[in-house]
Amino acid sequence: MGTAHGTGVGTSAGRGAVMGVVAAACVLLSLLAGPAGRASGATSTTTEQTWETGVVDHVSDGDTVAIDITSATHAEFVAPPAATDPATSSARTFCRNRLNANGSMPKGGLDGCRVRLIGLNTPESAGNSGSPYEQCKASAATATVKALLPKGTKVQLRALSWTSAELDHSGGRLARTVYYRTSSGAWVDVARAVLAKGQAMWFPFRPTDPEKPEYAHNLEYRRVVDEAAAARKGLWSAGYCGSAGTGTANPTVWVVSNPPGDDANREYVVLLNPTDRPMDVSGWTVRDSSLIATRLPSGTVIPAGDYIRVLSGKGAARTPTARDFHFGSSSQMFTNATATDPDYHGDAAYVHDVQSGYAYGNLRAWYHYPCDPAHCRDPLVGAVTIGLVQYNPPGSDTAGAEYVELRNTTAAPVRLGGYALRRQSVDHPLPPIALIPAGGTLRIGVGRGVESATSAFLGRTSSYLANSGDRVALVNLNGAPVDCRAWGRFTCTGSPVSGALEVPRARPATPRSVTATYAKGRVRVSWSAPAPNGSAAVTRYRATIRRTSGGKLVTVATCYARSPKLTCTSATLRSGRTYKVTVAARNSRGYGTRSAYVSVKAR
């Protein structure tokens, strides 16, 4: 994970007002319950449709444009009856005027309909976020949109759902992708053009967003942003908002978006100092993809090789410690997403320094997640593997005795900040300073202990790894898998790692094709060796002969062999009775699963 790298989820601009979402949903439902037929158009499609056309009145900022609507498929939603938000007692309005009394479009259309561009978040202009200063180069994004959309430009407004709007912000704005037509007749996406110039941040929406389920451009825009970041354009270039601090080291940043337990108050952003010198981050701003941000207090210094965290919740009266700071959010900030989600939503974290004349300055580090499904391969694949998994320790299974070992197969130390041990679907983040020496191992204890660069713990109080079958994996927190180990009924198939195979089980598989015959007081048993699963070699086999007594199976004899054939003799074997035989294979880790019962009748 490199410094200031792009590896990301907003739900709506100004997500700090998330408490109003219930009220917004109620207002939306009241709108949809109006004239007959209105609700029928509320469902989202998989392809954007043109719901309105119009001409540009003016550009407010880099992501908001005022449009005079000249035609609308659902005009009653574009200009809804005046509604009052019970949370703020303020009227909501999309356009400055209203439909005619008979429901027709006013002459010249609906003027001043404010439209919020979908899928991007540009820096805020002065005053918009409560600061008298603009955020880093907000004016540049505004200038780009003004150049693309001069007054009078004809536009199309597209979206998946015609009801998509920001009911909670700026008095209500339609949420749309705005397209203008070039002289050659091609329709051009304005938001994409701004993102390509590096003047805006990625702002994906979820299909379940109650206000605007607009996910059509999520993956497309993510790739455009990554290309701009790789080319160091705009916000992604060093010194874009001032020279102070350029040339100095940047922190490495990542997001723990899905910690064990309730996400609210437990999510956090990590800022790691990868250098051998202290890093002064006094006054720096840490934010998500929307508008939730916190400013680190004066005197905040990250020691050499150490880290700080910014947690989503409020903490103890939001009082920072030497390690932990807080966003102050009252609910989940960072969405949980994977690269395989069909709508491809995600989120991001951004770190800005201090620059004179700006609310905050240069973008010094960032982290987008999940990984792009086309490039979802982690550089540690093959370099770090899962070694011994102690899921069945001697004696009683306890958290203190269970562990997982990670092995460094390279000749250089490997840092594991930004990675997690995944047990089935639960991620346990590794210590941000965790390190495996060259050719060495890192033991991750299931129980509790003091974490350090050379030790990690899951913090469990009881046995966690199932003896009968389980799965553990090493994953990057942006969703890229590194290695996996499974046993019992679990497998590691389905991994997006190229060429990934099912990882070996620790114990042998089940012996195959078991047969048994009886002759002269002896039971002869033969079988085929277990299917290879990469485990240690089989050292012996155990055949167990049972009979039914009182409705229960009772063991009559147990015999052992080193090869797939044996003869078992017992004085209790009697003619006329039916016996059941099973075979199990053993290696240095113990016996594997036994075969199905085979019946044999003593004649």
DRENNU-883849 format. One line per 4 residues: for each residue x, y, z negated of C-alpha. Coordinates in Angstrom, 1 decimal. Example, Ala and Ser with C-alpha at 12.3 -4.5 7.8 and 13.67 -1.06 7.14 Angstrom:
! residues 2
12.3/-4.5/-7.8 ~ 13.7/-1.1/-7.1 .
END
This chain:
! residues 603
0.0/0.0/0.0 ~ 1.8/3.1/1.2 ~ 1.7/6.6/-0.2 ~ -1.2/8.7/1.1 .
-2.5/5.9/3.4 ~ -5.8/5.3/5.0 ~ -6.8/1.8/4.5 ~ -14.6/5.1/1.7 .
-19.0/6.0/0.5 ~ -21.1/8.7/0.3 ~ -24.8/8.5/-0.1 ~ -25.5/12.3/0.4 .
-23.6/15.5/0.1 ~ -23.5/16.7/-3.4 ~ -24.0/13.3/-4.9 ~ -23.6/15.0/-8.3 .
-27.3/15.7/-8.0 ~ -28.1/12.0/-7.8 ~ -30.5/12.3/-10.7 ~ -33.0/13.9/-8.3 .
-33.2/10.9/-6.0 ~ -36.3/9.5/-7.7 ~ -38.1/12.8/-7.3 ~ -36.9/13.0/-3.7 .
-38.3/9.5/-3.0 ~ -41.6/10.6/-4.4 ~ -41.7/13.7/-2.2 ~ -40.8/11.5/0.8 .
-43.6/9.1/0.1 ~ -46.1/11.9/-0.2 ~ -45.0/13.1/3.3 ~ -45.3/9.7/4.8 .
-48.8/9.3/3.2 ~ -50.1/12.3/5.2 ~ -51.7/12.2/8.7 ~ -52.5/8.7/10.0 .
-49.7/7.0/11.9 ~ -46.9/9.0/10.2 ~ -45.6/6.0/8.1 ~ -45.4/3.8/11.2 .
-42.4/5.6/12.4 ~ -40.5/5.6/9.1 ~ -38.7/2.3/9.6 ~ -35.1/2.4/10.9 .
-34.0/0.9/14.1 ~ -30.6/-0.4/15.0 ~ -30.0/2.2/17.7 ~ -30.3/6.0/17.3 .
-33.2/7.6/19.0 ~ -33.7/11.2/20.1 ~ -36.4/12.5/17.7 ~ -36.1/16.2/18.5 .
-34.6/18.6/21.1 ~ -33.9/22.2/20.8 ~ -31.4/25.1/21.1 ~ -28.7/26.3/18.7 .
-29.7/29.3/16.6 ~ -26.5/29.5/14.6 ~ -23.8/27.4/12.9 ~ -23.7/27.6/9.1 .
-20.6/25.7/8.4 ~ -18.6/22.6/9.7 ~ -21.5/20.2/9.0 ~ -24.6/22.3/9.1 .
-26.3/23.8/12.2 ~ -29.6/25.8/12.5 ~ -31.6/24.5/15.5 ~ -34.7/26.0/17.1 .
-36.8/22.9/17.7 ~ -38.5/22.9/21.1 ~ -39.9/19.3/21.0 ~ -40.4/16.7/18.3 .
-41.7/13.2/18.3 ~ -42.9/13.7/14.7 ~ -43.3/17.4/14.3 ~ -45.3/17.0/11.1 .
-42.1/15.8/9.4 ~ -39.9/18.5/10.9 ~ -42.2/21.1/9.4 ~ -43.9/19.3/6.4 .
-46.5/21.0/4.2 ~ -44.8/22.9/1.4 ~ -43.8/20.5/-1.3 ~ -42.5/21.2/-4.8 .
-39.8/19.2/-6.4 ~ -40.9/18.4/-9.9 ~ -37.3/18.3/-11.1 ~ -36.4/21.8/-9.9 .
-39.8/23.4/-9.2 ~ -38.4/24.7/-5.9 ~ -40.2/24.5/-2.6 ~ -38.7/22.3/0.1 .
-38.6/23.4/3.7 ~ -36.9/22.2/6.8 ~ -37.8/25.2/9.1 ~ -38.6/28.8/8.5 .
-42.0/28.7/10.1 ~ -44.8/26.2/10.4 ~ -46.9/24.4/12.9 ~ -50.0/26.1/14.3 .
-53.2/25.5/12.5 ~ -54.2/23.0/15.1 ~ -51.0/21.1/14.7 ~ -49.4/22.3/17.9 .
-45.8/23.6/18.2 ~ -45.5/27.3/17.8 ~ -44.4/29.3/20.8 ~ -40.6/29.0/21.1 .
-40.5/26.0/18.8 ~ -39.7/25.8/15.1 ~ -36.9/28.2/14.4 ~ -34.1/27.8/11.9 .
-34.4/24.1/11.3 ~ -31.3/23.3/9.3 ~ -29.6/20.1/10.4 ~ -26.9/18.2/8.4 .
-24.5/16.3/10.7 ~ -24.5/12.6/9.9 ~ -21.4/10.7/8.9 ~ -18.8/13.4/7.9 .
-18.1/15.8/5.1 ~ -16.2/19.0/5.9 ~ -14.5/21.1/3.1 ~ -17.0/23.5/1.5 .
-17.0/27.2/2.4 ~ -16.5/29.8/-0.3 ~ -19.3/29.9/-2.8 ~ -20.9/26.6/-1.6 .
-19.3/24.6/-4.4 ~ -19.5/27.4/-7.0 ~ -16.0/28.6/-6.2 ~ -15.2/32.0/-4.7 .
-12.6/30.3/-2.5 ~ -13.1/27.9/0.3 ~ -11.8/24.3/0.1 ~ -8.8/23.5/2.2 .
-9.4/24.9/5.7 ~ -13.2/24.8/5.6 ~ -13.1/27.7/8.1 ~ -11.3/25.5/10.7 .
-14.1/23.0/10.9 ~ -16.7/25.8/11.1 ~ -14.8/27.4/13.9 ~ -14.7/24.1/15.8 .
-18.5/23.6/15.6 ~ -19.1/27.2/16.6 ~ -16.9/26.7/19.7 ~ -18.8/23.6/20.6 .
-22.3/24.9/19.8 ~ -22.6/28.6/20.8 ~ -26.0/30.2/20.3 ~ -28.5/28.9/22.9 .
-26.8/25.6/23.5 ~ -29.3/22.9/24.3 ~ -29.0/19.9/22.0 ~ -30.5/16.5/21.2 .
-31.1/15.4/17.6 ~ -30.7/11.6/17.1 ~ -31.0/9.3/14.1 ~ -32.0/5.8/13.3 .
-35.0/6.9/11.2 ~ -37.1/10.0/12.0 ~ -37.7/10.6/8.3 ~ -34.0/11.0/7.5 .
-33.3/14.2/5.7 ~ -31.6/15.7/2.6 ~ -34.5/16.3/0.4 ~ -32.3/17.1/-2.6 .
-29.8/19.6/-1.1 ~ -29.9/23.1/0.3 ~ -33.7/23.3/0.3 ~ -33.9/20.3/2.7 .
-31.9/19.6/5.9 ~ -32.7/17.2/8.7 ~ -30.1/14.4/8.8 ~ -29.2/14.0/12.5 .
-26.4/13.3/15.0 ~ -26.2/16.4/17.2 ~ -25.4/16.0/20.8 ~ -24.7/18.8/23.3 .
-24.5/18.4/27.1 ~ -21.3/19.2/29.0 ~ -21.2/20.8/32.5 ~ -20.7/17.3/33.9 .
-23.9/16.1/32.3 ~ -22.4/13.9/29.5 ~ -23.8/14.1/26.0 ~ -21.1/14.7/23.4 .
-21.3/13.9/19.6 ~ -20.4/17.0/17.7 ~ -19.5/15.2/14.5 ~ -17.2/12.8/16.2 .
-15.3/15.7/17.8 ~ -14.8/17.4/14.4 ~ -13.5/14.1/12.9 ~ -11.2/13.5/15.8 .
-9.5/16.9/15.1 ~ -8.9/15.8/11.5 ~ -11.1/18.5/10.1 ~ -13.5/16.4/8.1 .
-13.6/13.4/5.8 ~ -15.4/10.1/6.4 ~ -18.9/10.1/4.8 ~ -20.7/6.8/5.5 .
-24.3/6.1/4.6 ~ -26.0/2.9/3.4 ~ -29.0/1.3/5.2 ~ -30.7/1.3/1.8 .
-30.1/5.1/1.2 ~ -33.6/6.4/0.1 ~ -33.2/9.6/2.0 ~ -31.2/8.7/5.1 .
-30.4/5.1/6.0 ~ -28.1/6.4/8.8 ~ -25.3/3.8/9.2 ~ -25.1/3.7/13.0 .
-21.7/5.6/13.2 ~ -20.1/4.2/10.0 ~ -17.5/2.0/11.6 ~ -17.0/4.2/14.6 .
-16.3/7.3/12.5 ~ -14.0/5.4/10.2 ~ -11.8/4.4/13.1 ~ -11.8/8.0/14.4 .
-10.7/9.3/10.9 ~ -8.0/6.6/10.7 ~ -6.6/7.6/14.1 ~ -6.6/11.3/13.0 .
-4.8/10.4/9.8 ~ -2.2/8.2/11.6 ~ -1.5/11.2/13.9 ~ -1.4/13.6/10.9 .
-4.0/15.9/12.4 ~ -5.7/18.7/10.4 ~ -6.4/17.7/6.8 ~ -4.1/14.7/7.2 .
-1.1/16.8/8.0 ~ 1.5/18.0/5.4 ~ 1.3/21.6/4.5 ~ -2.1/22.2/6.3 .
-3.2/24.5/3.6 ~ 0.1/25.9/2.4 ~ 3.7/24.9/2.1 ~ 3.9/24.7/-1.7 .
4.7/21.1/-2.7 ~ 5.4/19.8/0.8 ~ 8.4/17.6/0.9 ~ 7.7/16.3/-2.6 .
6.5/12.8/-3.3 ~ 2.9/11.8/-3.2 ~ 1.1/9.4/-5.5 ~ -0.3/6.1/-4.2 .
-4.0/6.0/-4.8 ~ -6.7/3.3/-4.7 ~ -10.2/2.7/-6.0 ~ -11.5/0.0/-8.3 .
-15.1/0.1/-7.2 ~ -16.4/-3.2/-8.5 ~ -14.9/-3.9/-11.9 ~ -16.3/-6.8/-14.0 .
-19.5/-5.8/-15.8 ~ -21.6/-2.7/-15.1 ~ -20.0/-0.4/-12.6 ~ -21.2/2.8/-14.2 .
-18.5/4.2/-16.4 ~ -16.1/1.4/-15.4 ~ -15.1/2.3/-11.9 ~ -11.9/4.3/-11.6 .
-9.4/5.8/-9.2 ~ -5.7/5.0/-9.8 ~ -2.9/7.5/-9.1 ~ 0.4/5.7/-9.2 .
3.8/7.4/-9.3 ~ 6.0/5.2/-7.1 ~ 9.1/7.2/-7.7 ~ 11.8/7.2/-10.4 .
11.0/10.8/-11.4 ~ 8.0/12.3/-13.3 ~ 5.3/13.6/-11.1 ~ 3.5/16.9/-12.1 .
-0.1/16.8/-10.9 ~ -1.4/19.7/-13.0 ~ -4.5/21.2/-11.5 ~ -4.8/18.7/-8.7 .
-8.3/17.6/-7.6 ~ -9.5/14.0/-7.4 ~ -12.8/13.5/-5.5 ~ -14.9/10.9/-3.8 .
-16.3/11.1/-0.3 ~ -19.1/13.4/-1.4 ~ -18.8/16.3/-3.8 ~ -18.0/14.6/-7.1 .
-14.6/15.8/-8.2 ~ -12.5/16.5/-11.3 ~ -9.5/18.8/-11.7 ~ -6.6/17.4/-13.7 .
-5.8/19.6/-16.6 ~ -2.6/21.7/-16.9 ~ 0.3/19.6/-18.1 ~ -0.8/16.3/-16.5 .
2.4/14.4/-15.6 ~ 2.6/10.9/-14.3 ~ 5.8/9.3/-15.7 ~ 8.2/7.6/-13.3 .
6.8/4.3/-12.1 ~ 3.6/4.8/-14.2 ~ 0.0/5.7/-13.4 ~ -3.1/7.5/-14.6 .
-6.8/6.7/-14.0 ~ -9.9/8.8/-13.3 ~ -13.0/6.9/-14.5 ~ -16.4/7.5/-13.1 .
-18.2/8.1/-16.4 ~ -18.0/10.7/-19.1 ~ -15.7/9.0/-21.6 ~ -15.6/10.1/-25.2 .
-17.1/13.6/-24.8 ~ -15.1/13.5/-21.5 ~ -11.9/14.1/-23.5 ~ -8.8/13.1/-21.4 .
-6.1/10.9/-22.8 ~ -2.5/10.5/-21.6 ~ -3.7/7.8/-19.3 ~ -7.4/8.3/-18.6 .
-9.5/11.1/-17.2 ~ -13.1/11.2/-16.2 ~ -15.4/12.4/-13.3 ~ -18.3/12.8/-15.7 .
-20.8/11.0/-13.5 ~ -23.8/9.4/-15.3 ~ -24.2/6.6/-12.7 ~ -22.3/4.5/-10.2 .
-20.1/6.6/-7.9 ~ -18.4/4.2/-5.6 ~ -20.4/1.7/-3.6 ~ -19.6/-2.0/-3.5 .
-18.9/-3.0/0.1 ~ -17.1/-5.6/2.2 ~ -15.7/-5.5/5.7 ~ -18.3/-8.1/6.7 .
-21.3/-6.0/5.9 ~ -23.2/-5.5/9.2 ~ -23.8/-1.8/8.6 ~ -20.2/-1.3/7.4 .
-20.5/1.2/4.6 ~ -17.8/2.0/2.1 ~ -16.3/4.9/0.3 ~ -13.1/6.9/-0.3 .
-11.0/8.7/-2.8 ~ -9.0/11.9/-2.0 ~ -6.3/13.7/-4.0 ~ -5.6/17.4/-3.3 .
-2.9/19.6/-4.7 ~ -3.1/23.3/-5.8 ~ -2.8/26.0/-3.2 ~ -3.2/29.8/-3.7 .
-6.4/31.1/-2.1 ~ -8.1/27.8/-1.9 ~ -10.5/26.0/-4.3 ~ -8.1/23.1/-3.7 .
-5.2/22.5/-1.3 ~ -3.4/20.0/0.7 ~ -4.7/16.4/1.0 ~ -1.8/14.5/-0.7 .
-3.2/11.0/-0.9 ~ -6.3/9.1/0.1 ~ -7.9/5.7/0.1 ~ -10.6/4.4/2.4 .
-12.4/1.0/1.8 ~ -13.2/-1.6/2.8 ~ -10.6/-2.5/5.4 ~ -11.5/-2.1/9.1 .
-12.6/-5.7/10.1 ~ -10.5/-5.5/13.2 ~ -7.3/-4.9/11.1 ~ -8.2/-6.7/7.9 .
-4.9/-8.5/7.3 ~ -2.8/-7.7/4.2 ~ 1.0/-7.4/4.5 ~ 1.4/-9.7/1.5 .
-0.1/-12.7/3.3 ~ 2.6/-15.4/3.1 ~ 4.8/-13.3/0.8 ~ 2.7/-13.9/-2.3 .
0.9/-17.2/-2.9 ~ -1.1/-18.7/-5.6 ~ 0.9/-21.4/-7.4 ~ -0.1/-23.4/-10.4 .
-3.7/-23.0/-11.6 ~ -4.1/-24.3/-15.2 ~ -7.8/-24.9/-15.2 ~ -7.8/-28.0/-17.4 .
-5.2/-27.5/-20.1 ~ -4.3/-30.3/-22.5 ~ -6.8/-30.6/-25.4 ~ -9.8/-28.3/-25.5 .
-10.2/-25.8/-22.7 ~ -9.6/-22.3/-24.1 ~ -9.1/-18.9/-22.5 ~ -5.7/-18.6/-24.1 .
-4.5/-21.9/-22.4 ~ -5.9/-21.3/-18.9 ~ -3.9/-19.3/-16.4 ~ -3.1/-18.6/-12.7 .
0.4/-18.1/-11.4 ~ 1.3/-15.9/-8.4 ~ 4.6/-16.7/-6.6 ~ 6.8/-14.3/-4.7 .
8.3/-16.2/-1.8 ~ 10.5/-13.3/-0.6 ~ 13.9/-12.0/-1.6 ~ 12.6/-8.6/-2.8 .
10.4/-7.6/-5.7 ~ 6.7/-7.2/-4.8 ~ 4.3/-4.7/-6.5 ~ 0.7/-5.8/-7.0 .
-1.0/-2.4/-7.8 ~ -4.2/-2.2/-5.8 ~ -4.8/-6.0/-5.9 ~ -7.1/-8.2/-7.9 .
-7.5/-11.8/-8.8 ~ -11.0/-12.9/-7.6 ~ -12.7/-15.7/-9.4 ~ -15.5/-16.7/-7.0 .
-17.2/-13.3/-6.4 ~ -15.8/-11.3/-9.5 ~ -12.7/-9.2/-9.1 ~ -10.3/-8.7/-11.9 .
-7.9/-5.8/-11.0 ~ -4.2/-6.5/-11.7 ~ -2.2/-3.9/-13.8 ~ -1.3/-1.0/-11.5 .
2.4/-1.5/-12.4 ~ 2.3/-5.3/-12.0 ~ 5.5/-6.6/-10.3 ~ 6.8/-10.0/-9.3 .
10.6/-10.2/-9.1 ~ 12.3/-11.7/-6.0 ~ 11.5/-15.4/-5.9 ~ 9.7/-15.1/-9.2 .
6.2/-15.7/-10.6 ~ 3.6/-13.6/-12.4 ~ 1.4/-15.6/-14.8 ~ -2.2/-14.2/-15.2 .
-3.7/-15.4/-18.5 ~ -7.4/-15.9/-18.7 ~ -7.4/-14.7/-22.3 ~ -6.4/-11.5/-23.9 .
-2.9/-9.9/-24.2 ~ -0.8/-6.8/-23.7 ~ -0.5/-6.0/-20.0 ~ 2.8/-4.9/-18.5 .
4.7/-5.0/-15.3 ~ 5.4/-8.7/-15.9 ~ 2.2/-9.9/-17.6 ~ -1.5/-9.7/-16.8 .
-4.7/-10.9/-18.5 ~ -8.3/-11.3/-17.5 ~ -9.5/-10.5/-21.0 ~ -11.8/-13.4/-21.4 .
-12.7/-14.9/-24.8 ~ -13.7/-18.4/-23.7 ~ -12.7/-20.9/-21.0 ~ -13.3/-19.4/-17.5 .
-12.0/-21.8/-14.9 ~ -14.3/-24.7/-14.3 ~ -12.7/-28.2/-14.4 ~ -15.4/-29.7/-12.1 .
-14.6/-27.1/-9.3 ~ -13.8/-23.5/-8.8 ~ -12.1/-20.9/-6.6 ~ -9.6/-18.2/-7.3 .
-8.1/-15.8/-4.7 ~ -5.7/-12.9/-4.5 ~ -7.3/-10.0/-2.7 ~ -6.5/-6.4/-1.9 .
-9.1/-4.0/-3.3 ~ -9.9/-2.8/0.2 ~ -11.2/-6.3/0.9 ~ -8.2/-8.0/2.7 .
-7.5/-11.5/1.3 ~ -4.0/-12.6/0.5 ~ -4.2/-16.2/-0.7 ~ -6.8/-18.6/-2.2 .
-6.8/-21.8/-4.2 ~ -9.9/-24.1/-4.7 ~ -10.7/-27.4/-6.3 ~ -13.7/-29.7/-6.7 .
-16.7/-28.8/-4.5 ~ -15.3/-25.3/-3.7 ~ -13.2/-24.4/-0.6 ~ -11.4/-21.4/0.7 .
-12.8/-21.6/4.2 ~ -14.3/-18.6/5.8 ~ -11.4/-16.3/4.9 ~ -10.9/-13.5/7.5 .
-7.1/-14.1/7.3 ~ -5.9/-15.3/10.7 ~ -5.1/-18.9/10.6 ~ -6.3/-19.4/7.0 .
-6.8/-23.0/5.9 ~ -8.4/-24.6/3.0 ~ -5.9/-24.3/0.2 ~ -4.8/-27.5/-1.5 .
-6.6/-28.9/-4.5 ~ -4.5/-29.7/-7.6 ~ -5.8/-33.3/-7.9 ~ -6.2/-36.0/-5.3 .
-9.3/-36.3/-3.2 ~ -11.7/-39.3/-3.4 ~ -10.6/-42.7/-2.2 ~ -12.5/-43.8/0.9 .
-14.0/-47.0/2.3 ~ -14.1/-48.9/-1.0 ~ -15.0/-52.6/-0.8 ~ -15.2/-55.3/-3.5 .
-15.6/-59.1/-3.5 ~ -15.9/-61.7/-6.3 ~ -14.2/-65.1/-6.3 ~ -13.3/-67.4/-9.2 .
-13.6/-64.9/-12.0 ~ -11.8/-62.2/-10.2 ~ -12.9/-59.0/-8.5 ~ -10.8/-58.0/-5.5 .
-11.0/-54.3/-4.6 ~ -9.6/-52.5/-1.6 ~ -9.9/-49.0/-0.2 ~ -8.3/-46.3/1.9 .
-6.1/-43.6/0.5 ~ -7.8/-40.2/-0.1 ~ -7.9/-37.7/2.7 ~ -4.9/-35.4/2.5 .
-5.6/-32.1/0.6 ~ -2.0/-31.0/0.1 ~ -1.9/-32.0/-3.6 ~ 0.9/-33.9/-5.2 .
1.4/-37.6/-4.1 ~ -0.8/-40.2/-5.6 ~ 1.0/-42.2/-8.3 ~ -1.6/-44.8/-9.1 .
-5.2/-45.9/-8.7 ~ -7.8/-46.9/-11.2 ~ -10.6/-49.4/-10.5 ~ -13.4/-49.5/-13.1 .
-15.9/-52.4/-13.2 ~ -19.2/-51.9/-14.9 ~ -22.4/-53.8/-15.5 ~ -25.9/-52.8/-16.6 .
-26.8/-53.5/-20.2 ~ -29.8/-52.2/-21.9 ~ -30.4/-49.7/-19.0 ~ -26.9/-48.3/-19.4 .
-23.6/-48.9/-17.5 ~ -21.0/-50.6/-19.7 ~ -17.4/-50.9/-18.7 ~ -16.3/-54.5/-18.3 .
-12.7/-54.1/-17.0 ~ -10.3/-51.4/-15.9 ~ -7.4/-52.2/-13.6 ~ -4.6/-50.2/-12.0 .
-2.5/-50.4/-8.9 ~ 0.0/-48.2/-7.0 ~ -1.4/-49.1/-3.5 ~ -4.9/-49.3/-2.1 .
-5.6/-52.9/-3.2 ~ -5.9/-54.8/-6.4 ~ -7.4/-57.9/-8.1 ~ -9.1/-57.3/-11.4 .
-9.6/-60.3/-13.8 ~ -11.7/-60.4/-17.0 ~ -13.1/-63.1/-19.2 ~ -16.4/-61.3/-19.3 .
-17.0/-61.6/-15.6 ~ -19.8/-64.2/-15.2 ~ -21.5/-65.8/-12.2 ~ -24.9/-64.5/-11.3 .
-24.4/-61.0/-12.5 ~ -24.1/-57.8/-10.4 ~ -21.3/-55.4/-11.1 ~ -20.6/-51.9/-10.0 .
-17.0/-50.8/-9.0 ~ -15.5/-47.3/-8.6 ~ -12.0/-46.2/-7.7 ~ -10.1/-43.0/-8.6 .
-6.7/-41.7/-7.6 ~ -4.2/-40.0/-9.9 ~ -1.2/-37.7/-9.4 ~ 0.8/-35.5/-11.7 .
-2.3/-33.3/-12.3 ~ -4.6/-36.1/-13.3 ~ -7.3/-38.2/-11.8 ~ -9.4/-36.9/-8.9 .
-13.0/-37.6/-8.3 ~ -14.0/-41.2/-8.3 ~ -15.7/-43.0/-5.4 ~ -19.3/-43.9/-5.2 .
-20.4/-47.1/-6.8 ~ -20.0/-50.4/-4.8 ~ -22.1/-53.3/-5.9 ~ -20.6/-56.9/-6.0 .
-22.4/-60.0/-7.2 ~ -20.5/-62.7/-9.1 ~ -21.4/-66.0/-7.5 .
END
